[in-house]
C-alpha cells in the first residue's frame, strides 16, 4: 500500500454513521492520483463536481468514468469537463470496469439513494451532492448501507463554508449572547431563482421531494450547525398559490409558447448557449425539458412554506421560505439569554446595491469565489447595552464563497482541523433532510412530527 493510499484510507475512516465527526479532507499525497467516477452530468455535476475539480486539483485526482442516462448530455459534459475517460449509461458497469475509489453522485434527488447504496456496496467511498435523499425510507436505507459497508459517505454542504456563515458560527460558539433560546430564519427566492425550480424536475414531488428538501436542506443544515443541536419536532404549513395550476395561461415550454409576449416569467433558453448545449440539444434522448412552463398542471410542490422546529436542547426555530419574492436574500436572528444577533444578506434596501436581481442569482452560481467582494454587517446586541456591528468580508460568488472553500477543504487543505466543524458527514445530511421530510408529513397530516419517528437516528442535545 502506498503512502498516499494509507493517508486516504485513514482520513476517510474518520467519518462514521453513528458519529457527528465527519471527514476533514481527502488527506492523500501526490504519489498516486485519486480515482474518481461521476454519475449525473447535469449543471452541478459537470461544472462544480466536474470541470472545477480538474481545473483545481488535477495533480491529485483523475476521472476514470462518467455516467448519465442521456448519451448526448454525457458526451457534451465530457468535453466541457475536460475529462479523458470512458463514459457509461450503466452505473454498475462503470464501477466494475473503472474501479473508482470515490464516486460522486449528482443525479436527480430522488435517485441519490440508488447510487449511494450501490457505490458503498461495490467498495467505493461516496460523496453526494445535497440533499442526501428525499424521504425517510430512502434515508434509512442509506443509513443501513453505510453501517454495513467499510466505506464512508460525505455530503457536499457548501453554505457552511461562506465567511459570513462562519462568523455567525464563531459568535455563537463564543457565547456572545449567552445560551441560545430561539431563532428566526427567513429565506427569499426571487422571481429568477425561485422560478427556476418550477421549470425543472424539482417542481414535482416525486423527483425532488419539494423545496422543503431540495432547497431548504441548505438552510436546515446551516441551522443545525449554528444551533449545535439536533431537531426534535416539526410542525409546518405549506401551499401552492403562485406557480403551477395558479397561472393565467400555460404552454408546452417557453420556446414554443404563444403567451411569451404576455408572460412575465418568459425565459429564452436559446440565448443561454450552455443550457442549450447541456439540455435542449439532447431532449430527444430522455424527454427532459429545461425551459418547462412554470404553470404546468403537474407541478405539485409548495411555493410558500413555514415551519416551527423544536430542537433537542429546547431551542425553537421559526422558519419560512418564499419562492416568488421581488428580492433574493435572507434574514436570521438569534435570541439568547444575554442578547441577540441579527444578520442578513442581499436585502436591497439595507444599502445601495449595484447588482440587479437577475445578476444576483448568476453571481451566486458563479463558482470562482473570487469576485464581487463586499463588507457585510452582523449586529450583536447585548442586554442592557448598545449594539455592536461586526463587519465581515464576503462574496456573492459561488454560494457566498462556500463552494471554493468546501472543495479546498477536501482536496487541498488536507489534515487541517477545523475549529468550526464545517465538514459534513452522513448524520448531518440525514438531519437536514429529515426536517424537510417531517415538514411535508406535518402538512399532510396536520400534526407535529417527531424526527426520531422517521429513522433509527435518535436526536441528540448536542450535535457534536
NUTI-284552 format. One record per residue (C-alpha): residue number from 0; x, y, z. Coordinates in Angstrom, 1 decimal, decimal comma, padded with zeros to 4 digits. Layout:
BEGIN
+-----+--------+--------+--------+
:  nr :      u :      v :      w :
+-----+--------+--------+--------+
: NUM :      X :      Y :      Z :
...
+-----+--------+--------+--------+
//
This chain:
BEGIN
+-----+--------+--------+--------+
:  nr :      u :      v :      w :
+-----+--------+--------+--------+
:   0 :  000,0 :  000,0 :  000,0 :
:   1 :  001,4 :  003,4 : -001,0 :
:   2 :  001,8 :  006,3 :  001,4 :
:   3 : -001,0 :  008,2 : -000,5 :
:   4 : -003,4 :  005,2 : -000,1 :
:   5 : -002,7 :  004,9 :  003,6 :
:   6 : -003,4 :  008,6 :  004,2 :
:   7 : -006,5 :  008,5 :  002,1 :
:   8 : -007,9 :  005,5 :  004,0 :
:   9 : -007,0 :  006,9 :  007,4 :
:  10 : -008,7 :  010,2 :  006,6 :
:  11 : -011,9 :  008,8 :  005,1 :
:  12 : -012,3 :  006,4 :  008,1 :
:  13 : -012,8 :  009,4 :  010,4 :
:  14 : -016,4 :  009,5 :  009,3 :
:  15 : -018,9 :  007,1 :  010,9 :
:  16 : -022,6 :  006,7 :  010,6 :
:  17 : -023,2 :  006,9 :  014,3 :
:  18 : -020,9 :  009,8 :  015,0 :
:  19 : -021,2 :  013,5 :  014,0 :
:  20 : -017,5 :  013,7 :  013,3 :
:  21 : -017,1 :  013,9 :  009,5 :
:  22 : -014,1 :  013,6 :  007,2 :
:  23 : -011,9 :  016,7 :  007,3 :
:  24 : -010,3 :  016,2 :  003,9 :
:  25 : -009,2 :  013,6 :  001,4 :
:  26 : -005,8 :  013,5 :  003,0 :
:  27 : -003,6 :  011,8 :  000,5 :
:  28 : -000,3 :  012,5 : -001,1 :
:  29 :  000,6 :  013,0 : -004,8 :
:  30 :  002,3 :  009,7 : -005,4 :
:  31 : -000,9 :  008,2 : -006,8 :
:  32 : -004,0 :  010,1 : -008,0 :
:  33 : -007,4 :  009,5 : -006,5 :
:  34 : -009,6 :  007,6 : -009,0 :
:  35 : -013,0 :  009,4 : -009,2 :
:  36 : -016,2 :  008,5 : -011,1 :
:  37 : -019,1 :  010,8 : -011,5 :
:  38 : -022,8 :  009,8 : -012,0 :
:  39 : -025,1 :  012,6 : -013,2 :
:  40 : -023,7 :  015,1 : -015,7 :
:  41 : -026,2 :  018,0 : -015,3 :
:  42 : -025,2 :  021,5 : -014,4 :
:  43 : -024,0 :  020,8 : -010,9 :
:  44 : -022,2 :  017,6 : -011,8 :
:  45 : -020,5 :  018,8 : -014,9 :
:  46 : -019,4 :  022,2 : -013,5 :
:  47 : -018,8 :  022,2 : -009,8 :
:  48 : -018,0 :  018,5 : -009,3 :
:  49 : -016,6 :  018,0 : -012,8 :
:  50 : -014,8 :  020,9 : -014,6 :
:  51 : -013,8 :  022,7 : -011,4 :
:  52 : -012,2 :  019,6 : -009,9 :
:  53 : -010,0 :  019,0 : -012,9 :
:  54 : -009,1 :  022,7 : -013,1 :
:  55 : -008,1 :  023,0 : -009,4 :
:  56 : -007,0 :  019,5 : -008,3 :
:  57 : -005,7 :  017,7 : -011,4 :
:  58 : -002,4 :  016,9 : -009,7 :
:  59 : -004,1 :  014,8 : -007,1 :
:  60 : -007,2 :  013,3 : -008,8 :
:  61 : -008,4 :  011,9 : -012,1 :
:  62 : -011,8 :  011,0 : -013,6 :
:  63 : -011,9 :  007,3 : -014,6 :
:  64 : -015,6 :  007,3 : -015,6 :
:  65 : -018,6 :  009,5 : -016,3 :
:  66 : -022,2 :  008,1 : -016,2 :
:  67 : -025,6 :  009,5 : -017,3 :
:  68 : -028,8 :  008,1 : -018,8 :
:  69 : -028,7 :  010,8 : -021,5 :
:  70 : -025,9 :  009,9 : -024,0 :
:  71 : -026,0 :  013,4 : -025,7 :
:  72 : -025,6 :  015,3 : -022,5 :
:  73 : -023,0 :  012,8 : -021,3 :
:  74 : -020,8 :  013,4 : -024,4 :
:  75 : -021,1 :  017,2 : -024,2 :
:  76 : -020,4 :  017,1 : -020,4 :
:  77 : -017,2 :  015,0 : -021,0 :
:  78 : -015,8 :  017,7 : -023,4 :
:  79 : -016,9 :  020,5 : -021,1 :
:  80 : -015,3 :  018,9 : -018,0 :
:  81 : -012,1 :  018,1 : -020,0 :
:  82 : -012,0 :  014,5 : -018,8 :
:  83 : -010,2 :  011,8 : -020,7 :
:  84 : -012,1 :  008,8 : -019,5 :
:  85 : -014,8 :  006,3 : -020,6 :
:  86 : -018,5 :  007,2 : -020,5 :
:  87 : -021,2 :  004,8 : -019,4 :
:  88 : -025,0 :  004,6 : -019,3 :
:  89 : -024,9 :  001,9 : -016,7 :
:  90 : -023,5 :  002,8 : -013,2 :
:  91 : -022,6 : -000,7 : -012,1 :
:  92 : -020,8 : -001,4 : -015,3 :
:  93 : -018,8 :  001,8 : -014,8 :
:  94 : -017,8 :  000,9 : -011,3 :
:  95 : -016,8 : -002,7 : -012,1 :
:  96 : -014,7 : -001,6 : -015,1 :
:  97 : -013,0 :  001,5 : -013,8 :
:  98 : -012,7 :  000,6 : -010,1 :
:  99 : -013,0 :  004,2 : -008,7 :
: 100 : -012,1 :  004,9 : -005,1 :
: 101 : -014,5 :  007,8 : -004,9 :
: 102 : -018,0 :  008,0 : -006,5 :
: 103 : -019,6 :  011,5 : -006,8 :
: 104 : -023,4 :  011,4 : -007,0 :
: 105 : -025,1 :  014,4 : -008,7 :
: 106 : -028,2 :  012,8 : -010,2 :
: 107 : -031,9 :  013,7 : -009,7 :
: 108 : -032,5 :  013,9 : -005,9 :
: 109 : -035,0 :  011,0 : -005,9 :
: 110 : -032,3 :  008,7 : -007,2 :
: 111 : -029,4 :  009,7 : -004,9 :
: 112 : -030,0 :  006,7 : -002,7 :
: 113 : -029,7 :  004,2 : -005,5 :
: 114 : -026,2 :  005,3 : -006,4 :
: 115 : -025,0 :  006,0 : -002,8 :
: 116 : -026,0 :  002,5 : -001,8 :
: 117 : -024,6 :  000,8 : -004,9 :
: 118 : -021,4 :  002,7 : -004,6 :
: 119 : -020,9 :  001,7 : -000,9 :
: 120 : -021,8 : -001,9 : -001,7 :
: 121 : -019,3 : -002,0 : -004,5 :
: 122 : -016,5 : -000,8 : -002,4 :
: 123 : -016,3 :  002,9 : -003,1 :
: 124 : -016,3 :  005,9 : -000,8 :
: 125 : -019,2 :  008,2 : -001,9 :
: 126 : -019,6 :  012,0 : -002,0 :
: 127 : -023,1 :  013,1 : -002,7 :
: 128 : -024,5 :  016,5 : -003,6 :
: 129 : -027,1 :  017,8 : -001,3 :
: 130 : -029,8 :  016,8 : -000,5 :
: 131 : -028,9 :  013,3 :  000,8 :
: 132 : -032,2 :  011,9 : -000,3 :
: 133 : -036,0 :  012,7 : -000,5 :
: 134 : -037,9 :  010,6 :  002,0 :
: 135 : -037,4 :  008,7 :  005,3 :
: 136 : -037,4 :  005,2 :  003,8 :
: 137 : -034,6 :  006,1 :  001,4 :
: 138 : -032,8 :  007,8 :  004,3 :
: 139 : -033,0 :  004,7 :  006,4 :
: 140 : -031,7 :  002,6 :  003,5 :
: 141 : -028,7 :  004,8 :  003,2 :
: 142 : -028,0 :  004,7 :  006,9 :
: 143 : -028,2 :  000,9 :  006,9 :
: 144 : -025,9 :  000,6 :  003,8 :
: 145 : -023,3 :  002,8 :  005,4 :
: 146 : -023,3 :  000,8 :  008,6 :
: 147 : -022,8 : -002,5 :  006,6 :
: 148 : -020,0 : -001,0 :  004,5 :
: 149 : -016,4 : -000,4 :  005,4 :
: 150 : -016,7 :  002,7 :  003,1 :
: 151 : -017,9 :  006,1 :  004,0 :
: 152 : -020,3 :  008,8 :  002,8 :
: 153 : -019,7 :  012,6 :  002,7 :
: 154 : -022,4 :  015,2 :  001,9 :
: 155 : -021,4 :  018,3 :  000,0 :
: 156 : -022,8 :  021,2 :  002,0 :
: 157 : -021,3 :  024,5 :  000,9 :
: 158 : -023,1 :  027,3 :  002,7 :
: 159 : -021,3 :  026,4 :  006,0 :
: 160 : -018,0 :  027,4 :  004,4 :
: 161 : -019,0 :  031,0 :  003,5 :
: 162 : -017,1 :  033,6 :  005,6 :
: 163 : -020,4 :  035,2 :  006,7 :
: 164 : -022,0 :  032,0 :  007,9 :
: 165 : -018,7 :  031,0 :  009,6 :
: 166 : -018,6 :  034,3 :  011,5 :
: 167 : -022,1 :  033,7 :  012,8 :
: 168 : -020,9 :  030,3 :  014,0 :
: 169 : -017,9 :  031,8 :  015,8 :
: 170 : -020,1 :  034,3 :  017,6 :
: 171 : -022,5 :  031,6 :  018,8 :
: 172 : -019,6 :  029,3 :  019,7 :
: 173 : -018,1 :  032,1 :  021,9 :
: 174 : -021,5 :  032,5 :  023,7 :
: 175 : -021,6 :  036,2 :  022,7 :
: 176 : -025,3 :  036,2 :  023,5 :
: 177 : -025,3 :  033,6 :  026,2 :
: 178 : -027,4 :  030,4 :  025,9 :
: 179 : -029,3 :  030,3 :  022,7 :
: 180 : -033,1 :  030,1 :  023,1 :
: 181 : -034,8 :  030,8 :  019,8 :
: 182 : -034,0 :  031,6 :  016,1 :
: 183 : -036,0 :  033,3 :  013,3 :
: 184 : -034,8 :  032,4 :  009,8 :
: 185 : -036,4 :  033,6 :  006,6 :
: 186 : -035,2 :  033,0 :  003,0 :
: 187 : -036,4 :  034,8 : -000,1 :
: 188 : -036,0 :  033,4 : -003,6 :
: 189 : -036,5 :  036,0 : -006,3 :
: 190 : -038,5 :  035,6 : -009,5 :
: 191 : -035,4 :  034,5 : -011,3 :
: 192 : -034,0 :  031,9 : -008,9 :
: 193 : -037,3 :  030,7 : -007,3 :
: 194 : -039,0 :  030,3 : -010,7 :
: 195 : -036,1 :  028,2 : -012,0 :
: 196 : -037,0 :  025,3 : -009,7 :
: 197 : -040,6 :  025,2 : -011,1 :
: 198 : -039,3 :  025,0 : -014,6 :
: 199 : -037,2 :  021,9 : -013,9 :
: 200 : -037,9 :  018,4 : -012,4 :
: 201 : -037,7 :  020,0 : -009,0 :
: 202 : -041,4 :  021,1 : -009,5 :
: 203 : -042,6 :  017,6 : -009,0 :
: 204 : -042,7 :  015,9 : -005,6 :
: 205 : -041,6 :  012,5 : -006,8 :
: 206 : -038,4 :  013,9 : -008,3 :
: 207 : -037,1 :  016,4 : -005,7 :
: 208 : -039,2 :  015,8 : -002,6 :
: 209 : -040,3 :  019,5 : -002,8 :
: 210 : -038,2 :  022,5 : -001,9 :
: 211 : -038,6 :  021,5 :  001,8 :
: 212 : -035,9 :  019,0 :  000,9 :
: 213 : -034,0 :  020,2 : -002,3 :
: 214 : -033,6 :  023,9 : -001,3 :
: 215 : -034,3 :  024,0 :  002,4 :
: 216 : -031,8 :  021,3 :  003,2 :
: 217 : -029,2 :  024,0 :  002,7 :
: 218 : -030,9 :  026,2 :  005,4 :
: 219 : -031,7 :  023,4 :  007,8 :
: 220 : -028,0 :  022,2 :  007,7 :
: 221 : -026,9 :  025,8 :  008,5 :
: 222 : -029,3 :  026,0 :  011,4 :
: 223 : -028,4 :  022,6 :  012,8 :
: 224 : -024,7 :  023,6 :  012,6 :
: 225 : -025,3 :  027,0 :  014,1 :
: 226 : -027,6 :  025,8 :  016,9 :
: 227 : -025,3 :  022,8 :  017,6 :
: 228 : -028,2 :  020,5 :  018,4 :
: 229 : -030,4 :  018,0 :  016,6 :
: 230 : -034,0 :  018,8 :  015,6 :
: 231 : -036,6 :  017,0 :  017,7 :
: 232 : -040,1 :  018,0 :  016,4 :
: 233 : -041,5 :  019,9 :  013,4 :
: 234 : -044,9 :  021,5 :  012,7 :
: 235 : -045,4 :  023,1 :  009,3 :
: 236 : -047,7 :  024,8 :  006,8 :
: 237 : -047,3 :  024,9 :  003,0 :
: 238 : -049,3 :  025,5 : -000,2 :
: 239 : -049,0 :  026,1 : -003,9 :
: 240 : -050,6 :  029,5 : -004,6 :
: 241 : -048,4 :  031,2 : -007,3 :
: 242 : -046,9 :  028,7 : -009,8 :
: 243 : -048,5 :  025,6 : -011,4 :
: 244 : -052,2 :  025,5 : -011,7 :
: 245 : -052,5 :  029,1 : -010,5 :
: 246 : -051,0 :  030,5 : -013,7 :
: 247 : -053,2 :  032,6 : -016,0 :
: 248 : -052,1 :  030,6 : -019,1 :
: 249 : -049,7 :  027,8 : -019,9 :
: 250 : -047,8 :  026,3 : -022,8 :
: 251 : -045,6 :  023,3 : -023,7 :
: 252 : -042,4 :  025,2 : -022,9 :
: 253 : -041,1 :  028,8 : -023,2 :
: 254 : -039,6 :  028,3 : -026,7 :
: 255 : -042,9 :  027,3 : -028,2 :
: 256 : -045,4 :  029,2 : -026,0 :
: 257 : -047,9 :  031,5 : -027,7 :
: 258 : -048,0 :  033,6 : -024,5 :
: 259 : -044,3 :  034,6 : -024,4 :
: 260 : -045,1 :  038,2 : -025,0 :
: 261 : -047,5 :  038,3 : -022,1 :
: 262 : -045,8 :  036,2 : -019,5 :
: 263 : -043,5 :  037,9 : -017,0 :
: 264 : -041,7 :  034,7 : -016,5 :
: 265 : -040,8 :  034,0 : -020,1 :
: 266 : -037,2 :  032,7 : -020,4 :
: 267 : -035,5 :  032,5 : -023,7 :
: 268 : -033,2 :  029,5 : -023,3 :
: 269 : -031,9 :  029,9 : -026,8 :
: 270 : -029,9 :  032,9 : -025,5 :
: 271 : -028,2 :  030,7 : -023,0 :
: 272 : -025,6 :  028,7 : -025,0 :
: 273 : -024,5 :  026,4 : -022,2 :
: 274 : -028,1 :  025,4 : -021,3 :
: 275 : -028,8 :  024,7 : -025,0 :
: 276 : -025,7 :  022,5 : -025,3 :
: 277 : -026,2 :  020,7 : -022,0 :
: 278 : -030,0 :  020,3 : -022,1 :
: 279 : -032,1 :  021,5 : -025,0 :
: 280 : -030,0 :  019,9 : -027,7 :
: 281 : -030,4 :  016,5 : -026,1 :
: 282 : -034,1 :  016,4 : -025,2 :
: 283 : -034,7 :  013,6 : -027,7 :
: 284 : -032,8 :  011,1 : -025,6 :
: 285 : -034,8 :  011,4 : -022,3 :
: 286 : -037,6 :  014,0 : -022,9 :
: 287 : -036,2 :  016,3 : -020,2 :
: 288 : -037,3 :  019,9 : -021,0 :
: 289 : -035,2 :  022,6 : -019,3 :
: 290 : -037,4 :  025,5 : -020,1 :
: 291 : -040,7 :  023,9 : -018,9 :
: 292 : -043,8 :  026,0 : -018,3 :
: 293 : -044,0 :  027,4 : -014,7 :
: 294 : -047,7 :  026,9 : -014,8 :
: 295 : -048,0 :  023,3 : -016,0 :
: 296 : -050,6 :  021,3 : -014,2 :
: 297 : -048,3 :  018,6 : -012,9 :
: 298 : -046,4 :  020,9 : -010,6 :
: 299 : -047,3 :  019,6 : -007,1 :
: 300 : -044,8 :  021,1 : -004,7 :
: 301 : -045,3 :  024,0 : -002,4 :
: 302 : -044,3 :  027,6 : -003,3 :
: 303 : -044,8 :  029,0 :  000,2 :
: 304 : -043,5 :  027,3 :  003,3 :
: 305 : -043,4 :  027,9 :  007,0 :
: 306 : -042,3 :  025,7 :  009,9 :
: 307 : -041,7 :  025,7 :  013,6 :
: 308 : -038,9 :  023,4 :  014,7 :
: 309 : -038,2 :  022,4 :  018,4 :
: 310 : -034,6 :  021,3 :  018,9 :
: 311 : -033,5 :  018,7 :  021,4 :
: 312 : -031,7 :  021,4 :  023,5 :
: 313 : -035,1 :  023,3 :  023,6 :
: 314 : -034,1 :  026,0 :  021,1 :
: 315 : -037,1 :  026,9 :  019,0 :
: 316 : -036,8 :  027,8 :  015,3 :
: 317 : -039,3 :  029,8 :  013,2 :
: 318 : -038,6 :  029,3 :  009,5 :
: 319 : -040,1 :  030,4 :  006,2 :
: 320 : -039,2 :  030,1 :  002,5 :
: 321 : -040,8 :  032,3 : -000,2 :
: 322 : -040,2 :  031,3 : -003,8 :
: 323 : -041,6 :  034,4 : -005,7 :
: 324 : -040,1 :  037,3 : -003,9 :
: 325 : -039,1 :  040,5 : -005,5 :
: 326 : -035,7 :  040,1 : -003,8 :
: 327 : -033,2 :  037,3 : -003,4 :
: 328 : -031,8 :  037,2 :  000,2 :
: 329 : -032,2 :  036,1 :  003,7 :
: 330 : -032,5 :  037,2 :  007,3 :
: 331 : -031,7 :  035,4 :  010,6 :
: 332 : -032,0 :  036,5 :  014,2 :
: 333 : -030,7 :  034,5 :  017,3 :
: 334 : -032,1 :  035,2 :  020,7 :
: 335 : -030,1 :  034,3 :  023,7 :
: 336 : -030,1 :  034,7 :  027,5 :
: 337 : -027,7 :  037,6 :  027,2 :
: 338 : -028,6 :  039,3 :  023,9 :
: 339 : -029,5 :  039,0 :  020,2 :
: 340 : -027,6 :  038,5 :  016,9 :
: 341 : -029,1 :  039,8 :  013,7 :
: 342 : -027,7 :  039,0 :  010,3 :
: 343 : -028,9 :  039,3 :  006,7 :
: 344 : -027,6 :  039,2 :  003,1 :
: 345 : -028,7 :  040,8 : -000,1 :
: 346 : -031,7 :  042,7 :  001,3 :
: 347 : -031,5 :  045,6 : -001,3 :
: 348 : -033,0 :  048,4 :  000,7 :
: 349 : -030,5 :  048,0 :  003,6 :
: 350 : -027,8 :  049,6 :  001,4 :
: 351 : -027,1 :  050,6 : -002,2 :
: 352 : -026,8 :  047,6 : -004,4 :
: 353 : -025,4 :  047,7 : -007,9 :
: 354 : -026,3 :  044,2 : -008,9 :
: 355 : -029,9 :  043,6 : -010,1 :
: 356 : -031,9 :  040,6 : -009,1 :
: 357 : -031,1 :  038,5 : -012,2 :
: 358 : -027,4 :  039,2 : -012,0 :
: 359 : -027,6 :  038,4 : -008,3 :
: 360 : -028,6 :  034,8 : -009,0 :
: 361 : -026,0 :  034,4 : -011,7 :
: 362 : -023,3 :  035,7 : -009,3 :
: 363 : -024,4 :  033,1 : -006,6 :
: 364 : -023,9 :  030,3 : -009,1 :
: 365 : -020,6 :  031,6 : -010,4 :
: 366 : -018,0 :  029,4 : -008,7 :
: 367 : -014,7 :  031,1 : -008,7 :
: 368 : -015,5 :  032,6 : -005,3 :
: 369 : -013,1 :  035,5 : -006,1 :
: 370 : -015,4 :  038,2 : -007,5 :
: 371 : -017,9 :  040,7 : -006,1 :
: 372 : -016,3 :  041,1 : -002,7 :
: 373 : -018,2 :  043,3 : -000,2 :
: 374 : -018,4 :  044,1 :  003,5 :
: 375 : -021,5 :  042,8 :  005,3 :
: 376 : -022,6 :  043,6 :  008,9 :
: 377 : -023,6 :  041,3 :  011,7 :
: 378 : -025,3 :  043,0 :  014,6 :
: 379 : -024,6 :  041,8 :  018,2 :
: 380 : -026,8 :  043,4 :  020,8 :
: 381 : -026,1 :  042,6 :  024,4 :
: 382 : -028,8 :  043,1 :  027,1 :
: 383 : -028,5 :  046,4 :  028,9 :
: 384 : -026,0 :  047,8 :  026,4 :
: 385 : -025,8 :  049,3 :  022,9 :
: 386 : -025,3 :  047,1 :  019,8 :
: 387 : -022,0 :  046,2 :  018,2 :
: 388 : -021,5 :  045,9 :  014,4 :
: 389 : -019,2 :  043,1 :  013,2 :
: 390 : -018,1 :  043,6 :  009,6 :
: 391 : -017,4 :  040,5 :  007,5 :
: 392 : -015,7 :  040,5 :  004,1 :
: 393 : -017,9 :  038,4 :  001,9 :
: 394 : -018,5 :  037,5 : -001,7 :
: 395 : -021,7 :  036,6 : -003,6 :
: 396 : -019,9 :  034,3 : -005,9 :
: 397 : -020,1 :  030,5 : -005,5 :
: 398 : -022,7 :  030,4 : -002,7 :
: 399 : -021,1 :  033,2 : -000,7 :
: 400 : -017,6 :  031,9 : -001,3 :
: 401 : -018,5 :  028,5 :  000,2 :
: 402 : -018,1 :  026,4 : -003,0 :
: 403 : -014,4 :  027,0 : -003,3 :
: 404 : -013,7 :  026,6 :  000,4 :
: 405 : -015,7 :  023,4 :  000,6 :
: 406 : -013,6 :  021,8 : -002,2 :
: 407 : -010,3 :  023,2 : -000,9 :
: 408 : -011,1 :  021,6 :  002,5 :
: 409 : -011,5 :  018,2 :  000,8 :
: 410 : -008,7 :  018,2 : -001,8 :
: 411 : -006,2 :  020,9 : -000,9 :
: 412 : -006,1 :  021,9 :  002,8 :
: 413 : -005,7 :  018,3 :  003,9 :
: 414 : -005,1 :  017,2 :  007,5 :
: 415 : -006,2 :  020,6 :  008,9 :
: 416 : -008,5 :  020,5 :  012,0 :
: 417 : -011,4 :  022,9 :  011,5 :
: 418 : -012,4 :  024,8 :  014,7 :
: 419 : -015,8 :  025,5 :  013,3 :
: 420 : -016,7 :  021,8 :  012,4 :
: 421 : -017,8 :  022,6 :  008,9 :
: 422 : -017,1 :  019,3 :  007,2 :
: 423 : -020,4 :  017,4 :  006,9 :
: 424 : -021,0 :  013,7 :  007,3 :
: 425 : -023,9 :  011,3 :  006,9 :
: 426 : -025,6 :  012,3 :  010,2 :
: 427 : -025,5 :  016,0 :  009,1 :
: 428 : -027,0 :  015,1 :  005,7 :
: 429 : -029,7 :  013,0 :  007,3 :
: 430 : -030,8 :  015,5 :  010,0 :
: 431 : -031,1 :  018,3 :  007,4 :
: 432 : -033,4 :  016,3 :  005,1 :
: 433 : -035,4 :  014,9 :  008,0 :
: 434 : -036,6 :  018,4 :  008,9 :
: 435 : -037,9 :  018,9 :  005,4 :
: 436 : -039,4 :  015,4 :  005,3 :
: 437 : -041,0 :  016,0 :  008,7 :
: 438 : -042,4 :  019,3 :  007,4 :
: 439 : -044,0 :  017,6 :  004,4 :
: 440 : -045,5 :  014,9 :  006,7 :
: 441 : -046,8 :  017,6 :  009,1 :
: 442 : -048,6 :  019,4 :  006,3 :
: 443 : -050,1 :  016,1 :  005,0 :
: 444 : -051,3 :  015,0 :  008,5 :
: 445 : -051,9 :  018,4 :  010,1 :
: 446 : -049,9 :  017,5 :  013,2 :
: 447 : -046,4 :  017,8 :  014,6 :
: 448 : -043,9 :  015,1 :  013,5 :
: 449 : -041,1 :  013,7 :  015,8 :
: 450 : -037,8 :  013,4 :  014,0 :
: 451 : -037,0 :  010,3 :  016,0 :
: 452 : -040,0 :  008,5 :  014,5 :
: 453 : -038,7 :  008,8 :  010,9 :
: 454 : -035,5 :  006,8 :  011,1 :
: 455 : -033,4 :  005,0 :  013,7 :
: 456 : -031,3 :  008,1 :  014,3 :
: 457 : -032,0 :  009,5 :  017,8 :
: 458 : -031,8 :  013,3 :  018,1 :
: 459 : -029,1 :  014,4 :  020,4 :
: 460 : -028,9 :  017,5 :  022,7 :
: 461 : -025,5 :  018,4 :  021,3 :
: 462 : -024,9 :  017,8 :  017,6 :
: 463 : -021,2 :  017,0 :  018,2 :
+-----+--------+--------+--------+
//
